Amino acid sequence: MGAVRARSEPLRRLAMVATLQSRVRASDAGQRLLDWLAQRFAYLDAARWLAELAASAVRRNGRVAAADDVLAAGDLVTFAPRADFGVEPEVPVLHVDDDLVVVDKPAGCVVQHASAAPTRTFLARLATRHPPTGGATRLEPIHRLDRDTSGVLLVARSAAGTRLWSERFAAGLVAKEYLAIVRGSPTADACALTGALGPAIGSRVRTRQAVLPDDAPGARSARTDVAVVARWPGHALLRLWPRTGRTHQVRAHLADAGWPIVHDPLYGQDDAAYFAWVAARKAADPTGCAPATTRHLLHAHRVALAASPSPPTEWLAPLPPDFADYVLASGGPQLATSPVAPARCRGTEG
């Protein structure tokens, strides 16, 4: 569902809850509303959607909807999440100017305006502190991080900022650097992963990507440069430079190489294990709004404008505490949570 409005509450209480909306497609006409909601918006199961309907949180064409309503093509279905969906988080700000806000996105936050977890998007609350400028109507993320990936995220405040930074990303002028804790370890201290990526053949998980032959349908060239920061039994801390921007690129490349990211529920295990994880997560958090507890250990550590004047335009996000905690618990070295000093992957840093 897409977000259509926001209402303000005190920042220390419920902040900026979006009302979401969706039009019924012709192919879905004739379905019962409850069945359509549970299938199309599976972030809530049928029992939770039934509770939302009973609470009058769902409307069809402006009127309170019932579970047995039969849908017609073009019906407008709206959903107003209730207060128990939680409080939209406040994110640390690394930089702000008239055109750009740079944040250190915590794990569990969703980088989109309308999402499966409406109050985990954080963008509306961020806009109360740093509102859009230059005629823009809302803040616009320039790039994306997965929900459970933490780290540096660039968000435009103005149309000019969106245009400028989108052009820089498209032209390859922005370097991104990640840190990840993986199972296993590369033999070499530095290497490049260059397998083409596309939808995983035969997988029931719609979002799963896989390394494919270059000429396979849907395959797109991809490259991730890798450097080892530390090794300990059964694990490694890696520094990663994705040179292309494919969906789940770092996660899919590392799993294909035999070094899946610790706690990654999708890569490094089969579909059945992933669906079991989804079911357990929904059971523990029906709203999808609770902060992350165990998440894949991938962190966007640094974003920099390549070839920028001295001092360089760059932003660093400190190593999250859960990284250091996991390393110690698994028998590794003690890590500082301050930013890791920038380094170059031999012959590959642009």
C-alpha positions in Angstrom: 0.0 0.0 0.0 1.2 3.5 -0.7 1.4 6.3 1.9 -1.1 9.1 1.4 -0.9 11.3 4.4 0.7 11.6 7.9 -0.5 13.0 11.2 1.7 14.4 13.9 1.8 13.3 17.5 4.3 14.3 20.2 7.7 13.1 19.2 8.2 11.0 22.4 4.9 9.2 21.7 3.5 7.9 18.5 5.1 9.8 15.7 3.9 10.2 12.1 1.6 7.3 11.4 0.9 7.0 7.7 -2.4 6.0 6.1 -1.8 3.5 3.4 -3.9 2.9 0.3 -4.1 0.5 -2.7 -6.4 0.2 -5.7 -7.9 -3.2 -6.5 -6.7 -4.5 -9.9 -9.2 -6.0 -12.4 -7.5 -9.4 -11.9 -8.4 -9.3 -8.2 -12.1 -8.4 -8.6 -14.5 -10.8 -7.0 -12.2 -11.7 -4.1 -13.2 -11.5 -0.5 -11.5 -8.5 1.2 -9.9 -10.5 4.0 -8.4 -13.0 1.5 -7.1 -10.2 -0.7 -5.5 -8.4 2.2 -3.8 -11.5 3.6 -2.4 -12.5 0.2 -1.4 -9.1 -1.2 -0.1 -7.6 2.1 1.4 -10.6 3.8 3.2 -8.6 6.5 0.0 -9.3 8.5 -1.5 -12.7 8.5 -5.3 -13.3 8.1 -5.9 -13.3 11.9 -4.2 -9.9 12.3 -6.0 -8.5 9.3 -9.3 -9.7 10.8 -8.4 -7.8 14.0 -7.7 -4.6 12.0 -11.0 -4.9 10.2 -12.8 -5.4 13.5 -11.1 -2.2 14.8 -12.4 -0.2 11.7 -8.8 0.4 10.6 -9.6 -0.7 7.0 -11.9 1.2 4.7 -13.2 0.5 1.2 -14.1 3.5 -1.0 -14.2 5.6 2.2 -16.5 3.4 4.2 -15.5 1.0 7.1 -14.9 -2.3 5.4 -15.9 -5.8 6.4 -14.0 -9.0 6.0 -16.6 -10.5 3.6 -16.8 -7.5 1.3 -16.5 -8.6 -2.3 -14.0 -6.4 -4.2 -14.6 -4.7 -7.5 -11.9 -3.5 -9.9 -10.9 0.0 -9.0 -12.0 -0.2 -5.3 -9.8 2.0 -3.1 -8.8 0.2 0.1 -7.1 2.3 2.8 -5.5 1.1 6.1 -4.8 3.4 9.1 -2.3 1.6 11.4 -3.2 1.8 15.0 -1.0 3.0 17.9 0.1 -0.5 18.7 2.1 -0.5 15.5 4.8 1.2 17.6 6.8 4.4 17.5 8.7 5.5 14.4 12.4 5.5 15.3 14.6 8.5 15.4 17.9 8.0 13.5 21.3 9.5 14.2 22.1 12.3 11.7 25.7 12.4 10.4 25.3 15.5 8.1 22.7 18.0 7.1 22.6 20.8 4.6 19.8 22.4 2.4 19.8 19.6 -0.1 20.9 16.5 1.9 20.5 14.6 5.2 22.9 11.7 5.9 21.9 9.3 8.6 23.3 6.3 10.3 20.3 4.0 9.7 19.7 1.5 12.5 19.0 -2.2 11.7 15.2 -2.8 11.5 14.4 0.5 9.8 12.8 0.4 6.4 14.1 2.8 3.7 10.8 3.6 2.0 7.8 5.8 2.7 5.2 3.0 2.7 6.2 -0.4 3.9 5.2 -3.6 5.6 6.1 -1.9 8.9 4.6 1.6 8.6 6.2 3.0 11.7 9.6 1.5 11.0 10.2 3.7 8.0 11.7 6.7 10.1 11.4 9.1 7.2 8.4 11.0 8.5 9.9 11.6 11.8 13.2 12.6 10.2 11.2 15.2 8.2 10.0 16.8 11.4 13.6 17.7 12.3 14.9 18.4 8.7 11.9 19.2 6.5 11.9 19.1 2.7 13.3 22.3 1.0 13.3 23.8 -2.4 9.8 22.9 -3.3 10.1 19.2 -2.5 7.1 17.6 -0.7 8.9 14.9 1.1 12.4 13.5 1.8 13.7 11.0 -0.8 16.3 8.3 -0.1 19.0 8.4 -2.8 19.8 4.7 -2.5 18.5 1.8 -0.5 19.6 -0.4 2.4 17.8 -3.6 3.3 15.7 -3.4 6.5 18.2 -5.2 8.7 21.3 -3.6 7.1 22.6 -0.7 9.2 24.8 2.2 8.3 25.2 5.3 6.1 22.2 6.4 4.1 21.8 9.5 1.9 18.4 11.2 1.9 17.6 14.2 -0.3 15.7 17.2 1.1 15.2 19.0 -2.2 14.5 18.2 -5.9 18.0 19.6 -6.7 19.5 17.3 -4.1 17.7 14.3 -5.5 18.8 15.1 -9.0 22.4 15.8 -8.1 23.1 12.8 -6.0 21.1 10.4 -8.2 23.3 11.5 -11.1 26.4 11.0 -9.1 25.4 7.4 -8.1 24.4 6.6 -11.7 27.8 7.9 -13.0 29.7 5.8 -10.5 31.0 8.8 -8.6 29.9 7.5 -5.2 31.9 4.8 -3.5 30.1 2.6 -0.9 32.0 0.5 1.6 30.4 -2.2 3.8 31.5 -4.3 6.7 30.2 -7.9 7.2 30.8 -10.7 9.6 30.7 -14.0 7.7 30.9 -17.7 8.3 34.1 -19.1 6.8 36.8 -16.9 5.4 38.5 -16.1 2.0 41.9 -17.7 1.6 43.4 -14.6 0.1 43.5 -11.3 1.9 41.7 -9.6 -1.1 39.7 -10.8 -4.0 36.9 -9.8 -6.4 33.5 -11.6 -6.7 32.2 -11.1 -10.3 29.4 -13.5 -10.8 26.3 -12.2 -12.7 23.2 -11.9 -10.5 19.6 -12.5 -11.2 16.4 -14.1 -9.8 17.2 -17.5 -8.2 16.0 -20.2 -10.6 13.5 -22.6 -8.9 13.3 -20.6 -5.6 9.9 -19.9 -4.1 11.3 -16.7 -2.5 10.4 -13.9 -4.8 13.3 -11.7 -3.7 16.1 -14.3 -3.6 19.0 -13.6 -6.0 21.6 -16.0 -7.2 24.8 -16.1 -9.2 23.9 -17.1 -12.8 25.6 -17.8 -16.1 26.3 -14.5 -17.9 23.8 -15.4 -20.6 21.0 -16.6 -18.3 17.7 -14.8 -18.6 17.6 -11.9 -16.1 21.4 -12.1 -15.4 23.1 -8.8 -14.8 26.8 -8.2 -14.4 28.0 -7.5 -10.9 31.2 -7.0 -9.0 32.0 -6.9 -5.3 35.6 -6.3 -4.1 36.5 -8.0 -0.8 39.3 -7.4 1.8 39.7 -9.4 5.0 39.9 -7.2 8.1 40.2 -10.1 10.7 39.9 -13.8 10.9 39.0 -16.1 13.8 37.9 -19.8 13.9 34.9 -20.2 11.6 34.5 -16.5 10.9 35.9 -13.4 9.2 35.2 -9.7 9.3 35.2 -8.4 5.7 35.4 -5.0 4.1 33.4 -4.9 0.9 33.1 -2.5 -2.0 30.1 -3.2 -4.3 31.1 -1.8 -7.7 27.6 -2.3 -9.1 24.2 -1.8 -7.5 22.3 -5.1 -7.9 19.6 -6.3 -5.5 21.0 -8.1 -2.5 24.4 -8.0 -4.3 26.7 -8.3 -1.3 24.6 -10.9 0.4 24.2 -13.1 -2.7 27.8 -12.8 -3.7 29.1 -13.8 -0.3 26.8 -16.7 0.1 27.7 -18.0 -3.4 31.4 -17.8 -2.5 30.8 -19.9 0.6 30.9 -17.1 3.2 27.3 -16.3 4.1 26.7 -13.3 6.4 26.1 -14.3 10.0 22.3 -14.4 10.8 21.3 -13.9 7.1 17.9 -15.6 7.0 17.7 -15.7 3.2 21.2 -16.4 1.9 23.2 -19.4 2.9 20.1 -21.6 3.6 17.2 -23.1 1.6 13.7 -21.8 1.0 12.1 -23.9 3.8 14.5 -22.5 6.4 13.7 -19.0 5.2 9.9 -19.5 5.4 10.3 -20.9 8.9 12.2 -17.8 9.9 9.5 -15.5 8.4 6.8 -17.4 10.3 8.8 -17.2 13.6 9.4 -13.5 13.1 5.7 -12.8 12.5 4.7 -14.9 15.5 7.1 -12.9 17.7 6.2 -9.5 16.2 2.8 -9.5 14.4 3.0 -5.8 13.6 6.5 -6.0 12.0 7.5 -2.9 14.0 9.7 -4.2 16.8 13.4 -3.2 16.6 15.7 -5.8 15.3 17.2 -8.2 17.8 19.1 -10.8 15.8 19.8 -9.5 12.2 22.2 -10.2 9.4 25.5 -8.6 10.3 26.0 -6.3 7.4 26.8 -2.6 7.9 27.2 0.3 5.4 30.3 1.7 6.9 31.3 4.5 4.5 29.9 6.5 1.6 32.3 8.8 -0.2 32.2 11.0 -3.3 35.0 9.7 -5.4 37.7 12.2 -6.6 36.2 14.9 -4.3 38.5 17.8 -3.2 40.6 17.5 0.0 39.3 17.0 2.6 37.1 14.3 0.8 33.3 14.3 1.0 32.7 11.2 3.0 30.6 9.9 5.8 31.4 7.1 8.3 29.0 5.2 10.5 30.5 3.6 13.6 30.6 -0.2 13.9 27.4 -1.2 15.6 27.6 -2.7 19.1 26.0 -6.0 17.9 29.0 -6.6 15.6 31.5 -6.3 18.4 29.3 -8.4 20.7 29.1 -11.2 18.2 32.8 -11.2 17.5 33.6 -11.6 21.2 30.9 -14.2 21.8 32.2 -16.3 18.9 35.8 -16.2 20.1 37.1 -13.3 17.9 39.2 -10.2 18.8 37.8 -7.2 20.6 36.7 -4.6 18.1 36.3 -0.8 18.6 32.9 0.6 17.8 34.4 3.8 16.4 34.6 4.0 12.6 37.2 1.7 11.0 39.9 3.7 9.3 39.2 3.9 5.5 41.4 1.5 3.5 41.8 0.6 -0.1 41.1 -2.9 -1.5 44.3 -3.5 -3.5 44.0 -2.2 -7.0 40.2 -1.9 -6.9 39.3 1.2 -4.9 38.0 4.0 -7.2 
